[in-house]
Every structure is written in C-alpha cells, then in structure tokens.
Amino acid sequence: MSSSSSSFLYKRQQQPQQTNSTPISPKSLSNTQPRSIISFFTPTGLFILLSLILIFGVFLNPWMNDTLMPHGFFTRNSGDSKWKEYTLSEAVKFVGGNNGSGTVIVCAVSSPYLPFLSNWLISISRFKHQEKVLVIAEDYKTLFLVNQRWPGHAVLVPPAPEDSSAHKFGSQGFFNFTSRRPRHLLHILELGYNVMYNDVDMVWLADPFTYLEGKHDVYFTDDMTAIKPLKHSNALPPPGKKGRTYICSCMIFLRPTAGAKLVMKKWIEELQDQPWSKKAKANDQPGFNWALNKTAGQVDLYLLPQAAFPSGGLYFKNKTWVEDTKGKHSIIHNNYIVGFEKKIQRFRDFGLWLVDEHSNESPLGKL
C-alpha cells in the first residue's frame, strides 16, 4: 500500500460519520415514508370502504336482521326473501296462535289498495281486533311492505296476479284476483280456524263479533239497497230476477265446520264453471250466491242484520235510513261506486277516511 493511500484511509477513519447535516423538512419526510397505507379520503380509499360495507352487508345482514335489527340493515333486505317462502299455513298459525281466539280476519290486497288497507286497519284497531288480521298480499310490494312494518301479518300465495289489472273491476285480472278467495278461506278452515273475510274498502263503526249469534256455519250480508225491517229474517233471502240471491261476498264469517267447507268447495266449482270472458265479465260474487243457493238445505246459513251491515248503495245514498238506524251500524262497505279517488272522496265526505289524521293508529303507520 502506498503512503498516499494510507494517508487517505487514515483521514477517512478520523472523520465522524454523518448521515445528513441538512435539516429534514416535513415535505421531504412525507416523501420518504412508506406508501402502503391508503387514506379513506382518497377515491381509492372510498371505493375500498364501500366494497367492505357491501361485503359485510351481504354476509352479516341475515344474522343482524334476525337478531339485532328486526327492520333490516337495508331498506330492502335479505329478510324479504324469507317472506317469499312464508306459507299460508305458517301465517295462519302465527296470527291465529298469537291472538288466542282461534279466529283469523282475512283480507286480500294489491298495492293500489294499500291506503284502503291502512284505513280499514285503523277502524279495526279501535276495537282491539287488529292482531287477528292476516293480509293476503296479491303482489310482492304489498307482501314486503306489510311484513317490514308488521312482521308476520302478510302472506303471498303464488302465483302473484298482475297488479296492473287485478284492481280494475270487471277485468280478467280482477276476476283472477277475487276467484282465489274461496281457496284461501277453505285452506284456513281446514287448519281448524274461524275466519272472517272483509274487503278493505270497509270501515268498522262497531264490533261485528257481537252480531255473530249462535253457532251457524256461514254468516253473510245482503247487497241489496231495498230497506228491510229492523228485525228481518236471518234466513237466506229468496232468489232475485237472475234466479239467485244478491248476497255480498265482501263480508263473510265462517266456522270450521263441514257445512262451511262445503260452501267453499261449491263456490270454487261455480267459479270454474263460469270463467271470465269478454262477453260475461264475471266476478266471484255470483259464484258465491250460487254456492249458497245450491247448499242451502245442507248448511246452517245466517243473514246478518241489514242495519249493522248495510251496502254502500243504502248507507251512502239514503240519509233518512241512516238517521233512523243511527247507533246500529257495524261495518260500512264503500261499494256501489267505482274508482279509487271516488271511493276516497266519499269516505272523506262521510268522515270515514281515517288515514289523513289517524295514521298512527294503524299497525302499518303512515304510508
């Protein structure tokens, strides 16, 4: 090794080691830090955060829905799918078992009629019978909405009718919608429950159960506007001009007897024998009347009092009769008029449209 090389090595060894004598600025420090941590405030970070939320929502929501959050983690949650599998038998046992009376109050509803459903439920709630109610939903919108707000009180029996036509009176959709009714009622009877059926364009003014005297098989109401004596016969009225009676299929009470089941089976047969056509735009009511007429000698039938269960053609059009029978009305049917807005306006005119000011009394809340 030369002397010059030795001298250079000695000087290098004598000099203290220095990393950097220049002060480190915050900017330079940030540039030297690892970049493996992604801020959630950047576009990439926000994307990752949203992805994690979706993943956890999919895998954890069923558990959260059943245990922690009964109304679901999202507005439309995985709980909706379980209501698609909910059967009429399960629904009847849930509602009938919970109310302890052995009675189920049934209605059939498509989504356009949801305001009427809420109005009807408010009137029922005032007589403490709302827990007996089972809504047979005729579309998935109704099924999901009712069960999200009132779990277990709605069921859909497949297939769901086309909701675009199922509410138009006289249409084939309306016939298909209403012709399912006796099958639903027969199923409930076969399960051993009493069942009351109501159309939802009705309002309760008094408890109808107080009028269900005796142990008859089938209770029903007259759809005629002609005034009957206050203490009229409870027998099936004589046939009219078409050879059959004019009983309304809108309000029926059935006990789980052989007689009631026979009437439902006959009703189903009549609907099969008289299908809808463009020429004969049938609905389910004539079939119900033929079933009553043809089984009258075999079944214990009971006509409910007209004063308590008037048709819309009588109650809304005869002020004198309404005044004469004041205090006797139980269920008012808003029939003898066609159209949602017309029905709502008539209810409003008579102080029977309750959802405007009393929606908090409905199990569904404000829709």
Solvent accessible surface area in square Angstrom, and as a share of the most:
residue,aa,sasa,rsa
1,M,183,0.82
2,S,60,0.39
3,S,98,0.63
4,S,81,0.52
5,S,51,0.33
6,S,48,0.31
7,S,55,0.36
8,F,125,0.52
9,L,85,0.42
10,Y,134,0.51
11,K,123,0.52
12,R,148,0.54
13,Q,125,0.56
14,Q,112,0.50
15,Q,116,0.51
16,P,105,0.66
17,Q,185,0.82
18,Q,135,0.60
19,T,144,0.84
20,N,102,0.52
21,S,100,0.65
22,T,88,0.51
23,P,120,0.76
24,I,127,0.64
25,S,52,0.34
26,P,114,0.72
27,K,156,0.66
28,S,45,0.29
29,L,90,0.45
30,S,62,0.40
31,N,110,0.56
32,T,105,0.61
33,Q,100,0.45
34,P,118,0.74
35,R,216,0.79
36,S,94,0.60
37,I,160,0.81
38,I,88,0.45
39,S,52,0.33
40,F,103,0.43
41,F,185,0.77
42,T,54,0.31
43,P,117,0.74
44,T,76,0.44
45,G,1,0.01
46,L,89,0.44
47,F,144,0.60
48,I,66,0.33
49,L,66,0.33
50,L,110,0.55
51,S,36,0.23
52,L,77,0.38
53,I,80,0.41
54,L,114,0.57
55,I,92,0.46
56,F,119,0.49
57,G,4,0.04
58,V,104,0.59
59,F,155,0.64
60,L,77,0.38
61,N,4,0.02
62,P,58,0.37
63,W,141,0.50
64,M,38,0.17
65,N,14,0.07
66,D,100,0.52
67,T,79,0.46
68,L,108,0.54
69,M,69,0.31
70,P,99,0.62
71,H,121,0.54
72,G,11,0.11
73,F,78,0.32
74,F,84,0.35
75,T,119,0.69
76,R,154,0.56
77,N,16,0.08
78,S,48,0.31
79,G,5,0.05
80,D,9,0.05
81,S,64,0.41
82,K,96,0.41
83,W,33,0.11
84,K,105,0.45
85,E,134,0.60
86,Y,28,0.11
87,T,66,0.38
88,L,10,0.05
89,S,29,0.19
90,E,89,0.40
91,A,0,0.00
92,V,0,0.00
93,K,114,0.48
94,F,78,0.32
95,V,0,0.00
96,G,3,0.03
97,G,52,0.50
98,N,96,0.49
99,N,35,0.18
100,G,69,0.67
101,S,55,0.36
102,G,29,0.28
103,T,9,0.05
104,V,0,0.00
105,I,0,0.00
106,V,2,0.01
107,C,0,0.00
108,A,17,0.13
109,V,1,0.00
110,S,0,0.00
111,S,18,0.11
112,P,43,0.27
113,Y,36,0.14
114,L,10,0.05
115,P,55,0.35
116,F,2,0.01
117,L,0,0.00
118,S,2,0.02
119,N,1,0.01
120,W,0,0.00
121,L,0,0.00
122,I,0,0.00
123,S,1,0.01
124,I,0,0.00
125,S,16,0.10
126,R,105,0.38
127,F,61,0.25
128,K,161,0.68
129,H,25,0.11
130,Q,43,0.19
131,E,81,0.36
132,K,25,0.11
133,V,0,0.00
134,L,0,0.00
135,V,0,0.00
136,I,2,0.01
137,A,0,0.00
138,E,1,0.01
139,D,10,0.05
140,Y,83,0.32
141,K,127,0.54
142,T,0,0.00
143,L,0,0.00
144,F,13,0.06
145,L,39,0.19
146,V,0,0.00
147,N,2,0.01
148,Q,44,0.20
149,R,101,0.37
150,W,23,0.08
151,P,66,0.42
152,G,4,0.03
153,H,8,0.04
154,A,0,0.00
155,V,0,0.00
156,L,7,0.04
157,V,39,0.23
158,P,92,0.58
159,P,107,0.67
160,A,36,0.28
161,P,23,0.15
162,E,130,0.58
163,D,60,0.31
164,S,91,0.59
165,S,36,0.23
166,A,1,0.00
167,H,49,0.22
168,K,136,0.58
169,F,122,0.51
170,G,14,0.14
171,S,21,0.14
172,Q,92,0.41
173,G,11,0.10
174,F,33,0.14
175,F,17,0.07
176,N,64,0.33
177,F,21,0.09
178,T,4,0.02
179,S,22,0.14
180,R,36,0.13
181,R,19,0.07
182,P,0,0.00
183,R,123,0.45
184,H,11,0.05
185,L,1,0.00
186,L,27,0.13
187,H,72,0.32
188,I,0,0.00
189,L,1,0.00
190,E,96,0.43
191,L,53,0.26
192,G,50,0.48
193,Y,36,0.14
194,N,30,0.16
195,V,0,0.00
196,M,0,0.00
197,Y,7,0.03
198,N,0,0.00
199,D,33,0.17
200,V,10,0.06
201,D,13,0.06
202,M,4,0.02
203,V,2,0.01
204,W,6,0.02
205,L,68,0.34
206,A,31,0.24
207,D,37,0.19
208,P,0,0.00
209,F,49,0.20
210,T,99,0.58
211,Y,57,0.22
212,L,19,0.09
213,E,108,0.48
214,G,48,0.46
215,K,163,0.69
216,H,42,0.19
217,D,18,0.09
218,V,0,0.00
219,Y,0,0.00
220,F,0,0.00
221,T,6,0.04
222,D,13,0.07
223,D,20,0.11
224,M,80,0.36
225,T,56,0.33
226,A,67,0.52
227,I,99,0.50
228,K,47,0.20
229,P,97,0.61
230,L,100,0.50
231,K,198,0.84
232,H,26,0.12
233,S,78,0.50
234,N,53,0.27
235,A,62,0.48
236,L,39,0.19
237,P,24,0.15
238,P,114,0.72
239,P,83,0.52
240,G,32,0.31
241,K,206,0.87
242,K,137,0.58
243,G,40,0.38
244,R,28,0.10
245,T,1,0.01
246,Y,62,0.24
247,I,0,0.00
248,C,5,0.03
249,S,5,0.03
250,C,5,0.03
251,M,2,0.01
252,I,0,0.00
253,F,5,0.02
254,L,1,0.00
255,R,33,0.12
256,P,47,0.29
257,T,45,0.26
258,A,87,0.67
259,G,10,0.10
260,A,0,0.00
261,K,47,0.20
262,L,64,0.32
263,V,0,0.00
264,M,0,0.00
265,K,95,0.40
266,K,50,0.21
267,W,0,0.00
268,I,21,0.11
269,E,81,0.36
270,E,6,0.03
271,L,13,0.07
272,Q,111,0.49
273,D,107,0.55
274,Q,72,0.32
275,P,84,0.53
276,W,47,0.16
277,S,47,0.30
278,K,168,0.71
279,K,196,0.83
280,A,60,0.46
281,K,125,0.53
282,A,23,0.18
283,N,33,0.17
284,D,6,0.03
285,Q,42,0.19
286,P,29,0.18
287,G,3,0.02
288,F,0,0.00
289,N,0,0.00
290,W,65,0.23
291,A,0,0.00
292,L,0,0.00
293,N,35,0.18
294,K,103,0.44
295,T,4,0.02
296,A,41,0.32
297,G,83,0.80
298,Q,127,0.57
299,V,12,0.07
300,D,68,0.35
301,L,24,0.12
302,Y,20,0.07
303,L,4,0.02
304,L,2,0.01
305,P,31,0.19
306,Q,10,0.05
307,A,9,0.07
308,A,1,0.01
309,F,8,0.03
310,P,4,0.02
311,S,4,0.03
312,G,0,0.00
313,G,7,0.07
314,L,2,0.01
315,Y,19,0.07
316,F,16,0.07
317,K,134,0.57
318,N,45,0.23
319,K,167,0.71
320,T,95,0.55
321,W,13,0.05
322,V,32,0.19
323,E,114,0.51
324,D,103,0.53
325,T,4,0.02
326,K,149,0.63
327,G,77,0.74
328,K,87,0.37
329,H,18,0.08
330,S,0,0.00
331,I,3,0.02
332,I,0,0.00
333,H,13,0.06
334,N,0,0.00
335,N,21,0.11
336,Y,100,0.38
337,I,45,0.23
338,V,100,0.58
339,G,33,0.32
340,F,56,0.23
341,E,130,0.58
342,K,127,0.54
343,K,17,0.07
344,I,23,0.12
345,Q,92,0.41
346,R,26,0.09
347,F,0,0.00
348,R,112,0.41
349,D,98,0.51
350,F,79,0.33
351,G,58,0.55
352,L,13,0.06
353,W,22,0.08
354,L,18,0.09
355,V,28,0.16
356,D,84,0.44
357,E,145,0.65
358,H,65,0.29
359,S,20,0.13
360,N,128,0.65
361,E,60,0.27
362,S,8,0.05
363,P,34,0.21
364,L,3,0.02
365,G,25,0.24
366,K,159,0.67
367,L,86,0.43
